């Protein structure tokens, strides 16, 4: 069994990339967001364009990221996974520099992260997307379906936790799905079984019961 988890809006209370854009990016980032929502560009193109608009020094960036809080139950959930020997991997269409800064602050820098990569210096930032795949159903910089399939064996049960559009496609691979916000609406609209959650405390409680009963499918 292996757990894969989205970061922004799932582990973090707010979307770290959106928070940085609102605080440090030129206003044109909003036009790119509108183009993505309207389907004129894909998520990967949108992210590259938006990251290029981020200003501020590294110190200013760190100060903004320090404002992003984690779900109050996530640290306990990560500890539970470690104790239960269930691998936990963060799979995010966000930015590695943002995610790592927040995890490090919370003493969680040891967690493996698959994400887009921030490159360049302050004022000349860019985004590399080594996990992008042509034909990705989500059009994301990180193809979560491919990333998760590479880390699992054909018969290994997959637990997936998410909240948004970048999680839609990969949620279909999950044996146990935890969903909230638009991902919950997506799963419900397709009659796909899922567990709703408010915080990671809910997830820990549910998984503890499922593993205790040796069940590997959502109810």
C-alpha positions as CSV (number, residue, x, y, z in Angstrom):
1,X,0.0,0.0,0.0
2,X,1.3,3.5,-0.8
3,X,-0.1,7.0,-0.2
4,X,0.1,9.8,-2.7
5,X,-1.0,13.2,-1.7
6,X,-1.5,16.6,-3.4
7,X,0.0,19.6,-1.6
8,X,-1.7,22.9,-2.4
9,X,-5.1,23.2,-0.8
10,X,-4.8,19.6,0.5
11,X,-1.7,19.5,2.8
12,X,-1.5,23.3,2.8
13,X,-4.6,25.3,3.8
14,X,-4.0,27.8,1.1
15,X,-2.5,27.3,-2.4
16,X,1.1,28.3,-2.0
17,X,1.6,29.3,-5.6
18,X,-1.5,31.4,-5.7
19,X,-0.4,33.1,-2.4
20,X,3.0,33.9,-3.8
21,X,1.4,35.2,-7.1
22,X,-1.0,37.5,-5.2
23,X,1.8,38.9,-3.1
24,X,4.8,39.1,-5.5
25,X,3.8,38.7,-9.1
26,X,3.0,41.3,-11.8
27,X,-0.8,41.7,-12.3
28,X,-0.6,39.9,-15.6
29,X,-0.7,36.5,-13.8
30,X,-4.4,36.9,-13.4
31,X,-5.0,37.1,-17.2
32,X,-3.1,33.8,-17.5
33,X,-5.3,32.3,-14.9
34,X,-8.4,33.4,-16.8
35,X,-7.0,31.9,-20.0
36,X,-6.4,28.6,-18.2
37,X,-9.9,28.5,-16.6
38,X,-11.4,29.3,-20.0
39,X,-9.5,26.5,-21.6
40,X,-7.4,28.7,-23.9
41,X,-4.1,27.4,-22.4
42,X,-3.3,24.3,-20.4
43,X,-2.2,24.3,-16.8
44,X,1.5,23.7,-17.6
45,X,1.6,26.8,-19.9
46,X,-0.2,28.9,-17.3
47,X,2.2,27.9,-14.5
48,X,5.3,28.7,-16.6
49,X,4.0,32.1,-17.5
50,X,2.9,33.0,-14.0
51,X,6.1,31.9,-12.3
52,X,8.1,34.1,-14.8
53,X,6.1,37.1,-13.4
54,X,7.1,36.6,-9.8
55,X,9.3,39.4,-8.4
56,X,10.8,40.0,-5.0
57,X,14.1,38.8,-3.4
58,X,14.6,35.3,-2.0
59,X,14.1,36.8,1.5
60,X,10.8,38.3,0.4
61,X,9.7,35.0,-1.1
62,X,10.6,33.2,2.1
63,X,8.6,35.7,4.1
64,X,5.5,35.2,2.0
65,X,5.8,31.4,2.1
66,X,6.1,31.6,5.9
67,X,2.5,32.8,5.9
68,X,1.2,29.5,4.4
69,X,-0.1,27.1,7.0
70,X,-0.5,23.4,6.9
71,X,-3.6,21.3,7.6
72,X,-3.6,20.9,11.4
73,X,-3.6,17.1,11.2
74,X,-0.9,16.6,8.5
75,X,2.1,16.2,10.7
76,X,0.3,13.6,12.8
77,X,-0.8,11.8,9.6
78,X,2.8,11.7,8.2
79,X,4.0,10.3,11.6
80,X,1.2,7.7,11.4
81,X,2.3,6.6,7.9
82,X,5.8,6.2,9.1
83,X,4.8,4.1,12.1
84,X,2.5,2.0,9.9
85,X,5.3,1.6,7.3
86,X,3.0,3.0,4.6
87,X,5.1,5.1,2.1
88,X,3.9,8.7,1.7
89,X,4.8,10.7,-1.4
90,X,3.7,14.3,-2.2
91,X,2.7,14.6,-5.8
92,X,2.0,18.3,-6.7
93,X,1.6,20.5,-9.7
94,X,3.0,23.2,-7.5
95,X,6.6,24.5,-7.1
96,X,9.3,22.6,-5.3
97,X,10.9,25.7,-3.8
98,X,7.6,26.7,-2.2
99,X,6.7,23.2,-1.0
100,X,10.2,22.5,0.5
101,X,10.3,25.8,2.3
102,X,7.0,25.1,4.0
103,X,7.8,21.5,4.8
104,X,11.2,22.4,6.2
105,X,9.7,25.0,8.5
106,X,7.4,22.3,9.9
107,X,10.1,19.6,10.3
108,X,8.8,17.6,7.4
109,X,11.6,18.1,4.8
110,X,12.3,14.3,4.7
111,X,9.1,13.7,2.8
112,X,9.6,12.9,-0.9
113,X,8.1,15.5,-3.3
114,X,7.4,15.2,-7.0
115,X,6.7,18.7,-8.4
116,X,7.7,21.4,-10.9
117,X,11.1,23.0,-10.3
118,X,11.8,26.7,-9.7
119,X,14.9,27.9,-11.5
120,X,16.7,31.2,-11.9
121,X,17.5,34.0,-9.6
122,X,15.2,36.6,-8.1
123,X,13.8,38.7,-10.9
124,X,14.6,36.1,-13.5
125,X,12.7,33.1,-12.2
126,X,11.5,30.3,-14.4
127,X,9.8,26.9,-14.1
128,X,11.1,23.5,-15.3
129,X,8.6,20.7,-15.7
130,X,10.5,17.4,-15.8
131,X,7.3,15.4,-15.0
132,X,5.3,16.8,-17.8
133,X,3.9,14.3,-20.3
134,X,2.5,15.1,-23.7
135,X,-1.2,14.1,-23.7
136,X,-1.6,14.3,-20.0
137,X,-5.3,14.4,-19.3
138,X,-4.9,17.2,-16.8
139,X,-2.6,19.3,-19.0
140,X,-0.4,19.8,-16.0
141,X,3.3,20.4,-15.5
142,X,3.3,17.2,-13.4
143,X,1.4,14.2,-14.9
144,X,0.2,12.7,-11.7
145,X,-1.0,9.5,-13.4
146,X,2.5,8.7,-14.8
147,X,4.3,9.8,-11.6
148,X,2.3,7.5,-9.4
149,X,2.4,4.6,-11.8
150,X,6.2,4.7,-11.9
151,X,6.3,4.3,-8.1
152,X,3.9,1.4,-7.7
153,X,3.7,-2.2,-8.8
154,X,0.7,-3.4,-10.8
155,X,-1.0,-4.9,-7.8
156,X,0.0,-2.4,-5.1
157,X,-3.0,-0.7,-3.5
158,X,-2.9,3.1,-4.0
159,X,-4.3,5.6,-1.6
160,X,-4.8,9.1,-3.1
161,X,-5.6,12.4,-1.3
162,X,-6.5,15.6,-3.2
163,X,-8.8,18.5,-3.7
164,X,-8.6,20.0,-7.2
165,X,-8.4,19.7,-11.0
166,X,-4.9,18.4,-11.2
167,X,-6.1,15.4,-9.2
168,X,-9.1,14.5,-11.4
169,X,-7.4,12.0,-13.7
170,X,-5.1,10.3,-11.2
171,X,-8.1,9.8,-8.8
172,X,-9.3,7.0,-11.1
173,X,-6.2,5.0,-10.2
174,X,-6.9,5.1,-6.4
175,X,-8.1,2.0,-4.5
176,X,-8.9,4.4,-1.6
177,X,-9.7,8.0,-2.5
178,X,-9.9,10.9,0.0
179,X,-11.4,13.9,-1.6
180,X,-12.7,17.4,-0.8
181,X,-13.7,20.5,-2.8
182,X,-13.8,20.1,-6.6
183,X,-12.3,16.7,-6.5
184,X,-15.1,15.4,-4.3
185,X,-17.6,16.9,-6.7
186,X,-15.8,15.3,-9.6
187,X,-15.8,11.9,-8.0
188,X,-19.5,12.2,-6.9
189,X,-20.4,13.2,-10.4
190,X,-18.9,9.9,-11.8
191,X,-20.3,7.7,-9.0
192,X,-16.8,7.0,-7.9
193,X,-16.4,5.9,-4.3
194,X,-14.5,8.3,-2.0
195,X,-14.0,9.4,1.6
196,X,-14.7,13.0,2.3
197,X,-12.5,14.7,4.8
198,X,-12.1,18.0,6.6
199,X,-8.7,17.6,8.1
200,X,-6.0,14.9,8.0
201,X,-7.2,13.8,11.4
202,X,-10.2,12.4,9.6
203,X,-8.0,10.6,7.1
204,X,-5.8,9.1,9.9
205,X,-8.9,7.8,11.7
206,X,-10.4,6.3,8.6
207,X,-7.2,4.6,7.4
208,X,-6.5,3.2,10.9
209,X,-9.9,1.5,10.7
210,X,-9.5,0.3,7.2
211,X,-6.0,-1.2,7.8
212,X,-7.2,-2.7,11.1
213,X,-9.9,-4.5,9.1
214,X,-7.4,-5.3,6.3
215,X,-9.7,-3.6,3.7
216,X,-8.2,-1.8,0.7
217,X,-11.2,-0.4,-1.0
218,X,-13.3,2.7,-0.3
219,X,-16.7,2.2,1.3
